[in-house]
Amino acid sequence: MWKKRKLLIIDDNNMIRALLMSDFEDEYEVSEACSGAEGIDMAIKILPDIILLDVNMPDMTGIQVLRQLAGGTDTCKIPVIILTASEYNSAVKNETEKYPNLKGFMSKLVPLETIRENVKAALGK
């Protein structure tokens, strides 16, 4: 039987998490975390196939989460797509381009279909 791939959504916004979960749950085994620290713990525990990560969260930034994931033996190769309501400025670009597991940086305002397409591309589907 076909096994669903695991997707972890790390975002402090309940509505964004709910929207993404409902959009992906038919195709993926979806887990969620409402903070950066919880997201890191979940990633270590479930080893998802891909992570959708918010940049601006109260406890730590998405860049800090990305840095910790990149430093983990088991989590360093998990593809990450950053979703943000912020602009992708040159400072963020310089900070994130050193992480080979970062597979995309997208606005939360793009259509869900675009996010789905990017997830599939990052997974090589």
C-alpha positions as CSV (number, residue, x, y, z in Angstrom):
1,M,0.0,0.0,0.0
2,W,1.1,3.6,-0.8
3,K,2.4,5.4,2.3
4,K,1.7,9.1,2.7
5,R,4.7,11.3,3.0
6,K,5.1,13.3,6.2
7,L,4.7,17.1,6.2
8,L,5.4,19.3,9.2
9,I,3.9,22.8,9.4
10,I,5.6,25.2,11.8
11,D,3.7,28.4,12.2
12,D,2.4,30.4,15.2
13,N,-0.8,31.5,13.3
14,N,-3.6,29.1,14.0
15,M,-5.5,30.0,10.8
16,I,-2.6,29.5,8.6
17,R,-1.8,26.1,10.1
18,A,-5.5,25.1,9.8
19,L,-5.6,26.2,6.2
20,L,-2.5,24.4,5.2
21,M,-3.5,21.3,7.1
22,S,-6.8,21.0,5.4
23,D,-5.2,21.6,2.0
24,F,-2.5,18.9,2.5
25,E,-4.1,16.3,4.6
26,D,-5.5,14.2,1.7
27,E,-2.1,13.7,0.2
28,Y,0.2,13.9,3.2
29,E,0.4,12.8,6.8
30,V,0.4,16.3,8.3
31,S,1.7,17.4,11.7
32,E,1.7,20.9,13.2
33,A,3.7,22.9,15.6
34,C,2.8,26.4,16.9
35,S,6.3,27.5,17.8
36,G,9.9,27.2,16.6
37,A,10.9,25.1,19.7
38,E,7.9,22.8,19.3
39,G,8.7,22.5,15.6
40,I,12.3,21.4,16.2
41,D,11.1,18.8,18.7
42,M,8.5,17.5,16.3
43,A,11.0,17.4,13.4
44,I,13.4,15.3,15.6
45,K,10.6,13.0,16.7
46,I,8.7,12.4,13.4
47,L,11.5,13.1,10.8
48,P,9.1,14.6,8.3
49,D,9.8,14.4,4.6
50,I,9.3,18.2,4.3
51,I,8.7,21.2,6.5
52,L,6.7,24.4,5.8
53,L,8.2,27.0,8.1
54,D,7.1,30.5,9.1
55,V,9.8,33.2,9.6
56,N,8.3,35.4,12.2
57,M,7.3,33.5,15.4
58,P,7.4,34.8,19.0
59,D,9.9,32.3,20.5
60,M,12.4,32.1,17.7
61,T,12.7,33.0,14.0
62,G,12.3,30.6,11.2
63,I,16.0,31.3,10.4
64,Q,16.9,30.1,13.9
65,V,14.8,27.0,13.4
66,L,16.4,26.4,10.0
67,R,19.9,26.8,11.6
68,Q,19.1,24.2,14.3
69,L,17.6,21.7,11.8
70,A,20.6,22.1,9.6
71,G,22.9,21.3,12.5
72,G,21.1,18.1,13.4
73,T,22.4,14.8,12.2
74,D,18.9,13.4,11.5
75,T,17.2,16.7,10.5
76,C,19.9,18.4,8.3
77,K,18.6,16.9,5.0
78,I,14.9,17.5,5.6
79,P,13.7,19.9,2.8
80,V,12.3,23.2,4.2
81,I,10.1,25.7,2.4
82,I,9.8,29.1,4.2
83,L,6.4,30.7,4.1
84,T,6.2,34.3,5.3
85,A,4.1,37.4,5.3
86,S,7.4,39.4,5.2
87,E,9.4,40.5,2.3
88,Y,12.3,38.3,1.2
89,N,15.0,41.0,1.5
90,S,18.7,40.7,0.8
91,A,19.6,40.2,4.5
92,V,17.3,37.2,4.8
93,K,18.5,35.9,1.4
94,N,22.2,36.1,2.6
95,E,21.3,34.3,5.8
96,T,19.2,31.5,4.2
97,E,21.2,30.7,1.1
98,K,23.9,28.9,3.2
99,Y,21.4,26.1,4.1
100,P,21.2,23.5,1.3
101,N,18.0,22.0,2.8
102,L,16.2,25.3,2.1
103,K,14.2,24.6,-1.0
104,G,12.1,27.7,-1.3
105,F,11.0,31.0,0.2
106,M,7.4,32.0,-0.6
107,S,4.9,34.6,0.4
108,K,1.9,33.4,2.4
109,L,-0.2,35.3,-0.1
110,V,0.5,33.0,-3.0
111,P,-2.3,30.6,-4.1
112,L,-2.3,27.2,-2.2
113,E,-1.8,25.5,-5.6
114,T,1.6,27.3,-5.8
115,I,2.6,26.0,-2.4
116,R,1.5,22.5,-3.3
117,E,3.5,22.6,-6.5
118,N,6.6,23.8,-4.6
119,V,6.2,21.0,-2.0
120,K,6.0,18.4,-4.8
121,A,9.0,19.9,-6.6
122,A,11.1,19.9,-3.3
123,L,10.2,16.2,-2.8
124,G,11.0,15.4,-6.4
125,K,7.5,14.3,-7.2
